[in-house]
């Protein structure tokens, strides 16, 4: 009876009925009807089953939208399958065994295979959990590569089947950039962060190229696990987009930890020899005013790791064909509501090139779902004060503006800086020492804290709470009014003079 | 003898003239603007701040040796027999666990791992001594007169000070501040109590305490038993009633559950009756299980009393001056401005009635008091919203009200509790049990759901919670947490993702993003 009623109604009123009648019947009906035209119609089509895509899809499904996710690899995306969990797992324990209090009779030798096996098992488990979550939410998973067609309505084709929806979300993320053979002969002999996690054994000799957080994290892991590691950077410091206090300190800590840092250097060519890779490196001498370069070689390299940036995954999507605006690096341009230049098509996450972080993608995906399927017209993610951590050794935490950005936007006379550096008590009786540095960037008469930057043991876990307060508009005197927790490193933030 | 008598007469004469001068001119000429009795966290902060503001300051610090004869240098409980050595030994224990975990991460570690007490204790003690020295240098730099002498009040402007040898000095001051702190208590009615040690002794032992019975389940007892277990010793905690009295009891349960799984033994609802020293030197402890009313016995190498702390007021002569004390606790009754019942005499830190027994509150209160006494400020110490951390093997940090207290104040329907069981990423590969890693945010159920209490168990709890304590201080609401982007992957981010309420009855276990 209900079936008959449904069949006699028009599509428009069916949409209204949809929310009331049996969902599984209505979904089947709609697909059946669409198959006659060979295009499956959904409420929400998500391209990319990573952090942003899955969060958006699940929230939309919870709000009643008929949703499908297209994924060409494993569910979970970069975050789950690649760098994030592994970096943390690898780096967490590496600084523990050095000169601890008490007398440990250990000979330290690291076997990557053990770690890799456990890590792979954990990741597979996560892939499975994501699949279960999607199934539970009745979200259809479509395995394959998606491509926009030339249909008048935005339509996506996967494995010969076509899908359309009034709302399509592109959340295809990014991938590591690679140099071409023309740019650097032999470049393909190196791996990227994607390949790093497939390594079965620890390379004896590693060279990491890049100055961003991925390069810093990889070099740190390799070096501390026992690989002789060099880090090649084009300029004089790492993390150049971070506050200069962090950039300088991190560069110093890398060198102090035994990483062989090559400043002002670039790889010119890579050759394969019997004893491993041989890299030709050009180093600029900044003292000399000319562009003279010194050429050196590093030989017997087991692992060359390119960490020179990431690029958006948009090739094959045919976004040019549907007229989506992109920036000069290929990121999809979106407004503050995640709208692309084509109505009905949205983008979140790394593919947009802004704040390339899992929690950002998740939050943006969810906010979008609420806007599209709950009528919350103003639902959008606030991209200011997004905290982030770099799992260097020791870790870095940062939120808000750098000192340089603050001076540029607010004027030097309006900016007040508070800084401190100390040796954490953890090192009270170790022979190895690392510093903890902290900086508050305050603005205006009331000294509103608009930036917080730190590097030191525990900074990864320290930052979250401060990010909450800074987003609330905390001032220096709020910091001062807060009682310290003793003994910790974090207490130094609330006792800064 | 004659010299002594002459000296006494000279002092009396001097004093007479001083008093005469005071009454004639109305101008008081004191030796010091401020004399601080007690060179611990509070006393040092107060004296240094006062000196920085141009005051002439003296600080007296004297350590009465413990019953076992342990003594230490400048810096008070925190530096010598509290926070600092405790955290370092806790760290030593954590490292032991980390090294075991490291095997799962691919490090080749030998099957048996051993710990050497002497190496750890020696290193910790050396570090503490360096802090003692550092404090002395700081006092010197800031031109604070330091006297390693026991102070006692003569009148509201006069302090008599004695060295260990009995040499006497008198100091007069415009204001006197008492910051003498407290010392561990011992039971009074147990035969053989003198065979036990306290936290005053444990950090200064030259040899391992061996198999230890810790009597008392305050944070001191739990922390000590925790690190003793962590370094491989057989440790038992004897609990008369509840653990972590005064703290949120659900969280306390998680802490003790973890410790039991970690290897610490618990003797719940038991009270010791007597301790006998055996010819071997071991201690035989007899106790009663109050639940079954049965008697039990076992032998230990060490018994550690952790049954509370008592204020250090004996030598001060407070009753002579009429400084009011709380009859039950013996602590000095203080006003919001740290004043006592006697003008010009102030007291703060552990010695103050109703004050948190924490270093940071003592430091802050001391600095504010110094500023007020120097006429530079009227700001009072805010004792609300004080965060704290218990450094047990699974650390517990909190700020604000316990759930029980929040319920008492707002009613069960007046609060909404958001909670989550989470698993630190680092525990996964290490195959560690994370059943007690938990957080809860206690909010007002009405209005904008202001947070009234925040509780967290997990690694690095102290580091996680400081920033949230700041948010709490700023009046954070539940949506302030949710509107903050999480930092991934960390334990702290779980605080910004918590969304299951206790009221819903749903499973609060976190499963992926």
Boltz contact constraints between the chains, C-beta under 6 A:
constraints:
  - contact:
      token1: [A, 84]
      token2: [B, 489]
      max_distance: 6.0
  - contact:
      token1: [A, 88]
      token2: [B, 425]
      max_distance: 6.0
  - contact:
      token1: [A, 88]
      token2: [B, 489]
      max_distance: 6.0
  - contact:
      token1: [A, 89]
      token2: [B, 429]
      max_distance: 6.0
  - contact:
      token1: [A, 92]
      token2: [B, 426]
      max_distance: 6.0
  - contact:
      token1: [A, 93]
      token2: [B, 102]
      max_distance: 6.0
  - contact:
      token1: [A, 93]
      token2: [B, 105]
      max_distance: 6.0
  - contact:
      token1: [A, 96]
      token2: [B, 95]
      max_distance: 6.0
  - contact:
      token1: [A, 96]
      token2: [B, 98]
      max_distance: 6.0
  - contact:
      token1: [A, 100]
      token2: [B, 95]
      max_distance: 6.0
  - contact:
      token1: [A, 101]
      token2: [B, 92]
      max_distance: 6.0
  - contact:
      token1: [A, 101]
      token2: [B, 120]
      max_distance: 6.0
  - contact:
      token1: [A, 101]
      token2: [B, 123]
      max_distance: 6.0
  - contact:
      token1: [A, 102]
      token2: [B, 92]
      max_distance: 6.0
  - contact:
      token1: [A, 102]
      token2: [B, 115]
      max_distance: 6.0
  - contact:
      token1: [A, 102]
      token2: [B, 116]
      max_distance: 6.0
  - contact:
      token1: [A, 102]
      token2: [B, 119]
      max_distance: 6.0
  - contact:
      token1: [A, 102]
      token2: [B, 120]
      max_distance: 6.0
  - contact:
      token1: [A, 103]
      token2: [B, 116]
      max_distance: 6.0
  - contact:
      token1: [A, 103]
      token2: [B, 119]
      max_distance: 6.0
  - contact:
      token1: [A, 106]
      token2: [B, 109]
      max_distance: 6.0
  - contact:
      token1: [A, 108]
      token2: [B, 107]
      max_distance: 6.0
  - contact:
      token1: [A, 109]
      token2: [B, 108]
      max_distance: 6.0
  - contact:
      token1: [A, 110]
      token2: [B, 106]
      max_distance: 6.0
  - contact:
      token1: [A, 110]
      token2: [B, 107]
      max_distance: 6.0
  - contact:
      token1: [A, 111]
      token2: [B, 106]
      max_distance: 6.0
  - contact:
      token1: [A, 114]
      token2: [B, 106]
      max_distance: 6.0
  - contact:
      token1: [A, 115]
      token2: [B, 105]
      max_distance: 6.0
  - contact:
      token1: [A, 115]
      token2: [B, 106]
      max_distance: 6.0
  - contact:
      token1: [A, 118]
      token2: [B, 429]
      max_distance: 6.0
  - contact:
      token1: [A, 122]
      token2: [B, 428]
      max_distance: 6.0
  - contact:
      token1: [A, 129]
      token2: [B, 512]
      max_distance: 6.0
  - contact:
      token1: [A, 358]
      token2: [B, 488]
      max_distance: 6.0
  - contact:
      token1: [A, 359]
      token2: [B, 485]
      max_distance: 6.0
  - contact:
      token1: [A, 359]
      token2: [B, 486]
      max_distance: 6.0
  - contact:
      token1: [A, 359]
      token2: [B, 488]
      max_distance: 6.0
  - contact:
      token1: [A, 360]
      token2: [B, 485]
      max_distance: 6.0
  - contact:
      token1: [A, 362]
      token2: [B, 513]
      max_distance: 6.0
  - contact:
      token1: [A, 363]
      token2: [B, 485]
      max_distance: 6.0
  - contact:
      token1: [A, 386]
      token2: [B, 485]
      max_distance: 6.0
  - contact:
      token1: [A, 387]
      token2: [B, 487]
      max_distance: 6.0
  - contact:
      token1: [A, 389]
      token2: [B, 487]
      max_distance: 6.0
  - contact:
      token1: [A, 428]
      token2: [B, 127]
      max_distance: 6.0
  - contact:
      token1: [A, 429]
      token2: [B, 123]
      max_distance: 6.0
  - contact:
      token1: [A, 429]
      token2: [B, 127]
      max_distance: 6.0
  - contact:
      token1: [A, 458]
      token2: [B, 460]
      max_distance: 6.0
  - contact:
      token1: [A, 458]
      token2: [B, 463]
      max_distance: 6.0
  - contact:
      token1: [A, 460]
      token2: [B, 490]
      max_distance: 6.0
  - contact:
      token1: [A, 461]
      token2: [B, 460]
      max_distance: 6.0
  - contact:
      token1: [A, 461]
      token2: [B, 463]
      max_distance: 6.0
  - contact:
      token1: [A, 461]
      token2: [B, 464]
      max_distance: 6.0
  - contact:
      token1: [A, 461]
      token2: [B, 490]
      max_distance: 6.0
  - contact:
      token1: [A, 461]
      token2: [B, 492]
      max_distance: 6.0
  - contact:
      token1: [A, 462]
      token2: [B, 463]
      max_distance: 6.0
  - contact:
      token1: [A, 463]
      token2: [B, 487]
      max_distance: 6.0
  - contact:
      token1: [A, 464]
      token2: [B, 487]
      max_distance: 6.0
  - contact:
      token1: [A, 464]
      token2: [B, 492]
      max_distance: 6.0
  - contact:
      token1: [A, 464]
      token2: [B, 493]
      max_distance: 6.0
  - contact:
      token1: [A, 465]
      token2: [B, 467]
      max_distance: 6.0
  - contact:
      token1: [A, 465]
      token2: [B, 468]
      max_distance: 6.0
  - contact:
      token1: [A, 465]
      token2: [B, 471]
      max_distance: 6.0
  - contact:
      token1: [A, 466]
      token2: [B, 467]
      max_distance: 6.0
  - contact:
      token1: [A, 467]
      token2: [B, 484]
      max_distance: 6.0
  - contact:
      token1: [A, 468]
      token2: [B, 471]
      max_distance: 6.0
  - contact:
      token1: [A, 468]
      token2: [B, 480]
      max_distance: 6.0
  - contact:
      token1: [A, 468]
      token2: [B, 484]
      max_distance: 6.0
  - contact:
      token1: [A, 469]
      token2: [B, 470]
      max_distance: 6.0
  - contact:
      token1: [A, 469]
      token2: [B, 471]
      max_distance: 6.0
  - contact:
      token1: [A, 469]
      token2: [B, 474]
      max_distance: 6.0
  - contact:
      token1: [A, 471]
      token2: [B, 484]
      max_distance: 6.0
  - contact:
      token1: [A, 472]
      token2: [B, 474]
      max_distance: 6.0
  - contact:
      token1: [A, 472]
      token2: [B, 480]
      max_distance: 6.0
  - contact:
      token1: [A, 474]
      token2: [B, 474]
      max_distance: 6.0
  - contact:
      token1: [A, 478]
      token2: [B, 474]
      max_distance: 6.0
  - contact:
      token1: [A, 481]
      token2: [B, 473]
      max_distance: 6.0
  - contact:
      token1: [A, 482]
      token2: [B, 469]
      max_distance: 6.0
  - contact:
      token1: [A, 482]
      token2: [B, 470]
      max_distance: 6.0
  - contact:
      token1: [A, 482]
      token2: [B, 473]
      max_distance: 6.0
  - contact:
      token1: [A, 483]
      token2: [B, 360]
      max_distance: 6.0
  - contact:
      token1: [A, 483]
      token2: [B, 361]
      max_distance: 6.0
  - contact:
      token1: [A, 483]
      token2: [B, 386]
      max_distance: 6.0
  - contact:
      token1: [A, 484]
      token2: [B, 360]
      max_distance: 6.0
  - contact:
      token1: [A, 485]
      token2: [B, 387]
      max_distance: 6.0
  - contact:
      token1: [A, 485]
      token2: [B, 389]
      max_distance: 6.0
  - contact:
      token1: [A, 485]
      token2: [B, 462]
      max_distance: 6.0
  - contact:
      token1: [A, 485]
      token2: [B, 466]
      max_distance: 6.0
  - contact:
      token1: [A, 486]
      token2: [B, 83]
      max_distance: 6.0
  - contact:
      token1: [A, 486]
      token2: [B, 359]
      max_distance: 6.0
  - contact:
      token1: [A, 486]
      token2: [B, 360]
      max_distance: 6.0
  - contact:
      token1: [A, 487]
      token2: [B, 83]
      max_distance: 6.0
  - contact:
      token1: [A, 487]
      token2: [B, 87]
      max_distance: 6.0
  - contact:
      token1: [A, 488]
      token2: [B, 462]
      max_distance: 6.0
  - contact:
      token1: [A, 488]
      token2: [B, 463]
      max_distance: 6.0
  - contact:
      token1: [A, 490]
      token2: [B, 463]
      max_distance: 6.0
  - contact:
      token1: [A, 490]
      token2: [B, 466]
      max_distance: 6.0
